[in-house]
Amino acid sequence: MISNKIQKNLLLGAVIYITVNLLQSFLMPLINDEAYYWVWAQNLDWGYFDHPPMVALWIKAGFALFQNELGVRLISVLAGAAGYYLLGQMLEIQNDKQYWLYNALFFSMILFQAFGFVTTPDAPLLFFGILYFIVLKKFLEKSNFQNAILLGLVMALLLYSKYHGILLIIFSLLPLTLKLIRNKFFWLAVFFGILCYSPHLWWQFDNNFVSAEYHLVRRNVFNRFKISNTTDYLLSVIWASSPLLFWFHGKALFKTKYKTDFQKALIGGFLGIIAFFILITFKRYIQGQWSLLAFIPLIIITFEFFKNKLKDIKKIQTLGWITLVLIIVARIYFIIQDVPYKTQYHGWKDFMQRAGEVTSGTAVFEKYQYTSLFNFYNYPNKTAENYISIENRKSQYEIWNSEAKLNAKNITYFSHWLDVSDSLTVDSRDQEVFKYKNISHFLTPVNLQIHVKDSIIKQNNFQFTAEIRNSGDFTVECTRANQFSLEMAYVEFAYSEDIKCVKELAFTDFVLAPGEVKDVVVSGQICDLPAGDYIGYLGFVNQHLPIKKQSNYLEIKID
């Protein structure tokens, strides 16, 4: 049992943690991903293009109370402090030295600090990851109906937070497989968890498993083996788990005797997740925060190993507090916007507010992050929609048919690629320059789908028939009078954003009602490029905006 004094100390620590994070949340502008998830929260659903819905629900609840950055982060702040308190309770801290050991381990964990207030799917993932181990410990100590229901529920909540939750569940339970498969309450937990998670599974089915296609296929298109993927990931494990304490974490991992079922679940969860991502590094780059869940069992293992080793506790406390001071300095640096060395998180709030001032009608950006930041920092007066140019990464905006909402509207288009003089600069690390153009009565070709057939290539000229389909719910008058043009982009491989050449093509004007299909004759010249094999695709453009891919790929050989 934990003493009343330690209970009060944990509550005091949680209150201090809440206070610091509330202050940080209020003063620090949103990062682009937070703004994206805030947009989700304005349209609650059982799932989204990138992730499950928990982060949107958290933001919805907090923003209902405070319509600012604090509202977006409020539930993450409360959950971060609750996670700190509950994990300390589970560890059954016995005295002051153990209490300060726990604080040094918890608060020096860099990712725990970040997701104690930054609201991305990792924030609920961290909280429910802690709950998962608390409930799993109870279930392993006493398998009964109540604990089985709780275990199933928390597993579902993990998966509602982020798909990475399945890794923790699988690898923590893997060492206990032979024991659990004979436990009827374990199967009750699995069944109840699947039942709770079924609304999201149905959402995926109803949306053609868009998240699975994105994470498993689209995100791996450009990935190739690079030794730096593996070395960078291993370094990220060190810095993300408190670099000054990494030796102590390693010592605890290797010297602990894993005898109990819970200890086996802890080491299985840590080693399984780390080994899984090391394996994936041979295929693609792994982001450091993806290992977040592995650091929960790491803290537990390290605490249990050192809790009665007084000399080591002093060393851990000293190094832990040094790490915490450095973290606090970094947190203050992110709050201050006028700093000598800007990061990618500086300057965007000011830019988006200035962009709002020059916007006439609806703002349009090519990347979902910029669209989301504009929507947040101009809420509720002005809105932005997403225009996917070239082969920019798709997002939730595509599911919402964002660009179709622009049809026949006045817009202000922001892009790096416009050939105009008006521009705004982001005072951030890269000093990005956005040119902008006001367009009255914009006509979007987003619903046009092109299938090229019967192509004839002679010397530098070609001619083909294109089957055009209108998949939308409004008529498209694709004529030169309406300032439409048809262009072909040349790239070296599929999904590439590196366009080598764009060539305008001649086409016959046409009008397509919703659902209508029409064959259109197209002709033009091949781009003047170095000899080689290229891939081309077509896109209709209105008002000379950047091209988007609307056709199948064409194999083009230039001699």
N, C-alpha and C positions, 0 to 999 in steps of 0.2 A: 504493500500500500504506500501511497505517496503522502507525505506529511502536509499539514495545513500551511506550514511556512513555505514549502516548495510550491504548493498550489497558488499561494498569493504571489510568489515570485514569478511564476509562469504567467499569471494574469497581468502582472505589472509589465513583464517583457512584451506581452501581446499588445497592451495599451500603448507602450512606447513605439512598437513596430507599426501599429495603426496610425499613430500621430505623424511619424516620419513619412510614411507612405501617402497619407492624405495630403500632406504638404507638397510632396513631390508630384503627386497626381494633379494637383491644382495648378502648379507653376510650370510644369513641363509640357510643351506642345505634344500633340499626338504624333506617333510615328505612322507611316503610311498604312501598315497592315491594320493598326487599330482603327483607323478611319474606315477601312474596307469592311471590317467586322461591324462597325457602327452602322454602316449602310445596311448590312444584313438585318440588324436589329430593328430597322424600320419596316422590315417585311419578314416577320417570323414565319418559319417553316420547319419541317422535320429534317431538312437537310439542305446543303448548299454545294455549289460546284467543287469547292476545295476541301471542306471539312464538315463534320457533323455540327449540330445546331447549338451546343451548350454555350459557346462564347457569345452568340447573338442573344440568347436568353439572359445571360448575366448583364450584358450591356443594356438591354431593354429595361431591366429592373433598376439599374443604377441611374440611367438617363431619365427615368420617370421622376426622379427626385432632384437631380441637378443637370441642367442642360448645358454642360460644359465638359472639359476634359476630366474633371473629378467624377462626373456622373458616369462617363464611359468606364472608369477604372474602379469605381466604388466597391463593387462586389469582389473584385480581385483583391483589393486591399483587405477587406473583411475576411475573405477566405484565406489569404496569406497568413494573417494573424491567427486564425482558427487552426490552420494546419500546424503552425508553430506550437500552439498550446496542446493540441491533441497528440502530436507526436511526442512531446515531452511527457504527457500523461502515460502514453503507452510504454515509454522507456522506464517508468517507475523510478524516477530520480530520487535518491535517498538523502543527499546532503548538499551543502553549498558548493563543494568542489565539483561534484557531478553536474550541478546546475550550470556552473560557469563553463564546464567542459561542453555541455550541450549547446550553450549559447555560442561558444567559439566555433563549434562545428557547423551549426545551422546558419549563423549570420555571415560566415566567411564563404559559404557556398554561393558562388557568383550567380548561377542561374536561379537559385531560390530568391536572391535579392531582386533580380530583374522581374521575375514573374510573381513577386509579391505585390506588384502594382500594374505593370504593363499588361494590358488585356488583349492577349492573343489566345488561341486554343490551348497554349501551354499552361496558362494560369489555372483553368479548371482541371487540366490534366494533372498538374502538381498536387492540387488539393485532393482530388479523388484518388490519386496514387497513394497519398498518405492514408486516406480512409481505407483503401483496399488492404493495406498491410495490417491496419488495426483490426479490421473485420476478419481477415484471413487468420490472424493469430487466435482470435476468439473461436473461429470455426475449427481450427486444428486442435485446440484445447478441448473443445466440446462441440461435437457435431450433432446439431438438433435442428428442428424445423425453423426456429427463429433465426439462428445464425446462418442457415442455408438461404433463407429469403434475403437476409441482409447482404450476404456474399453475392448472390445473383444480382441484387439491385446495384451494388457498388461496381460490379463488373460492367453492367450496362451503362452506368454513369461515366465510367472511364472511357468507354467506347463512344458515348455521346460527346465527349470532350475532344478526342482526337483518335484517329485510327491507330496510332502508335500504342494505344492502351492494350491492344491485343498481344503485343510483344511481351509486356509485363505479365499478363495473365498466363500465356503459354509457358514462358521460361521459368516463372516462379513455381508453377504447378508441375512442370516436367519431372523434377527429381522425386515427386510424390505420386507419380502415375500409378504404380502398382498398388499403392494403398488406396488411392482415391477412386479408382474404377470399381472397387468393391463397396464403396460407400454410397448408399442410396440417397443420403442428404446432399452429397456432392452433385449427383445428377439432378436433384431438385433445384440446386443453385444454378446449374447450367440451363435447365429448362426455363426457370423464372427469368434469368438474365436475357435469354433469347426473346422471351415473351415481351419483356420491357423494351428491348431494342428493336422489335419488329416494325414499329412505325417508320423508323429510319430505313430499314431494309426495304420496306414497301416504297418509300420515296425514291430510293436508288433504282428499284425496278421500274417505277413509273417514269424515271428520267434517264432510262437506258444506261444505268450504271455509269453516269458521267464522271463521278469522282474516281472510280476504279480505272476508267480509261485514261483519265488525266494523270493519276499518280503512277500507274503501272506502264503506260505506253508513252503518252505525250512527254512526260518529264524525262524520259530516258532516250529521246531521239538523238541528242547530241553527245551522249555520254560515251567516253572511251576510257580505256585503262590509262591511268597516269599514277606513277608512284607517289606523286605529291598528294593525291586524294587520300591515300592511306596515312602518310606522315602527318598531313594537316589534321586528319581526324584524331589521330592519337594525341597530338598536341592539344586539340580542343578538349579532349577528355581530361587532360591535366589542368588547363586553365579554368575550365568550367566547374571543376570539383575543388577549387581552391588550390592554386599552384603551390603555395607555401606549406600546405598541409598534405600534399600528395604522398610524400614519403610515409607519413603516419597512416594514411588510408591504405597504402600498399602493404605496410607491415601488418595491419589488422586483417586485411584480406587473406594474406598467406599464412598467418600464424593462428587464426581462429580455427578451432576444432568444431566442425559443423555436425553436431550430434542430433539435435532436435529437428522435428519436421519444419518448424518455423525457420530455423537457421538454414536448413537446406533450401527452403523457398527463397530466402534472402540471397544466398550466393547464386542460386539458379537465375533469379531475376537480374542480378548485376552482370554476371558473366555472359548470360544468354544475349542480353541486349547489346553489350559491347562487342561480343563476337559476331553477332548478326550484322552490325553496321561495319565492322572491319571487313567482313566478307563482301558487303555491298560496295565498299570503296574500290574494289577491283573492277566495278562497272561504272560508278558515278561518284560525284562529290557528295559528301554528307555534311549537313549543317550541324554545328556543335550542340544546339539545343535539342536535337533529336534524341540525345542520350539522357535527357532530363530525368526520366523515370528510373534510370539505373542508379542515380545518386541518392534516392530515398533509401534503398537497402544499404548503400555504402555508408551513409551516416549512421544507420542503426548498428551495423557491424563494427564500425570504428568506435562508437560510443561504448558498446558492450565490452569491447576488448580493452579499452583504456580506462574505464570508469573507476577502477581501483588501483591504478598505477599513478601515484601522486607526482612523481618526477616528470613523467610524460605529460600529465595534465598541465603542469606549469608551462612546458614548452609549447604545447598546443594552444593554450590560452594566449601566450605572447604572439605567436605567429598568426593566430586567428584574428586578434585585434589589429595587428598591422594590416592584414588583408582587408578588414572591415574599414579601416581609415582610408585606404586607397579606394575602396568602393564608394565611400561617402564623397570623396573628392571628385570621382568620376560622375556621380549622380548630380552634384552641384554644377559641374561643368556642362552637363546636358541641359540644365535649367537655364543657365545664362546663355542668351542668344548672341550677344555681341562679344564673341571671344576671338582671339587671334587666329586660332586654327579651327576652322569650321569642320564639322562632321556631316555625314549624310542626314543627320537628324536636325540640323540647324537650318533656319531660313525659310522653311516651307510654310509656316503659318502666315508670316508676313507676305510671302509671294501669293498665296491663295487669296488673301484678302485684297491685294492689289489686283489680282486677276478678276475678282468679283466686281471691282470698280469699273473695269473696262469692258465687262461682259454686257452684251445687248441680247436679251433673250436667254437662251440656254447655252451654258458653256459646254465645250466638247473637248475631251482629251483622248489620246490614243492608248494610254495605259490605265488600268483600273485603279492603281494606287493614286494617281493624280486626280482622277475623277472623284474618288472617295474623299480625298483631302479637301477638294473644292467644295463638295457637298457639305462636309462638316463645318468648315470655317466660313461658309456663307449661309448656313442654316438659320432661319427657314426662308430667307428672302430670295435666294437664287439657287438653281440646281444645275447639275452637270450630268451628261450622259457619256457613254463610252463608245468610241469609234475604233474598231479593230482594223488598223491599217496593216499593210504587208502581211506578215504572219505573226503579229504580236500575240502574246500569250492570252488565251481565252480565260474567261472568269464568270462569276455569277451574273454579270451584266448581260452576257449572251443568253442565259436562261431567261432573263427578264426581257429579252428583245429590246435592249436599251436603245440601239440606234434607230429602230423603227419608230420610236417615240419622237424622233426629230423631224419626221416628214412634214413638209409644208410649214415648218417653224423657222423663226429667226434664231440664228446661232452665232456664237463666237468660237471659232476653231483655234485651238492652241496646239502647236507642233514645233518640233525642231526643224522640220523639213520644208516649211512653207517658203515660197519665194516672194516675201513681202517685207516691208521696212519696219512695221510696228512690232515691238518686242518687249518682253519683260525678262529680267534675270533673277534667278534664285540665288540668294546669298548663302550658299551652302558649299560643301566641300568641292564639288565639281563645277560650281558657277554655271549651271545649265541656263541656256538661253532659249526661251520659248517665243516664237513668232506667233502673232495672232491675226485673225482675219474675220471681220464681221460679214455674215452672209444672210441676206434676206430671202425668205421662202426657200429654204434648203429642201431639195428633193433627194431622198436617200435611195440608193439602189440595193440596199442591204438584203432585200428579199429575193433578188435575182440569182438563180443558180444556172451555171453554164456547163454544158457538156459538149466538148469538142469531138466532132466526128468527120470522116471523109476529108482529111487534110491532104493537100497537094503542095509539095515544096519543089520549086524550080529555081535553081541558082540562089539568088538572095531574096526571092519573093515567094510568098506562100498564099494559099487560099484554102479556106475550109468552111464547113457548115457548123454552126454552133446551135445546139438545142437550148433555148432559154426557157426557164420555168419561173413563174412568180409564186413563191411559196408563202407570201404574206397575205394580209387581209385588206390591202388597198391597191388600186390600179397604179401601174408605173408607166408613165409616158416617157420612154427613153428616146429622146430626140435631141438633135443638136440645138434646136431652139430653146430647149430646157437646160442647155449647157451640160449635156452628158457627153462623155467620151469613153472610148473603149481602149484599154491599154494592156500590154503584155509585159510581164516582169520576167527577167532571166536570173536564175540562181544556179548554184553549182550542185545543190542537193535539196531534197525535200525538207520542208519546214524551216529552211534557212531564212534569216532576216537580213542577210547580206545580199542586197539586190545589185547585180552587176550592170544591168541596163534596163530601162523602161522605154518601150516604143508604143506610140499611139497607132491604132489600127483604124481602117475604114470599115464602117458597118451600115447596114440599112436601118433607118429609123423604125421603131416599132412601139406598139402600145400593148401592154399585157394586163388583163384583168386578174384578180386573185384566182390562183389555181390554173391559169391558162398556160399553155406551152406553145412555143413558136420556134421554127427554124429560121436562123438569120445567117446570111452570107457575110463572111468576114475576109478581108484581105489586107496585106501589108508587107513590109520589108523586115528581114531578119536583122537584128542588131549587129552593129559592127564591133565584134568582140574577138579576142584571140581564139585561135582554133582550139576546139575541145568539145566535150559533151556537156550540155546544159539541160536544165529543166525549166520550162516556162509555164506560166499560168496567167489567166485572164481576169480582169476585173473592170467593172464599170465605175466610172468616176464622175461625180457631179462637182462643178465649180472648181475643177483642177485640184482637188484634195488628193492626198496620197492614195495609191492603189491598195486594194485589199484582194485577197485570193477568193475567187468565186467559182473557179473552174477545176476540172481535173488537171493533173499534171501532164505536160507534153514533153516528150523526149526530143531535144533539138541538138543536132550535130552540126557544128560549124567547122568547115574545112579551112 
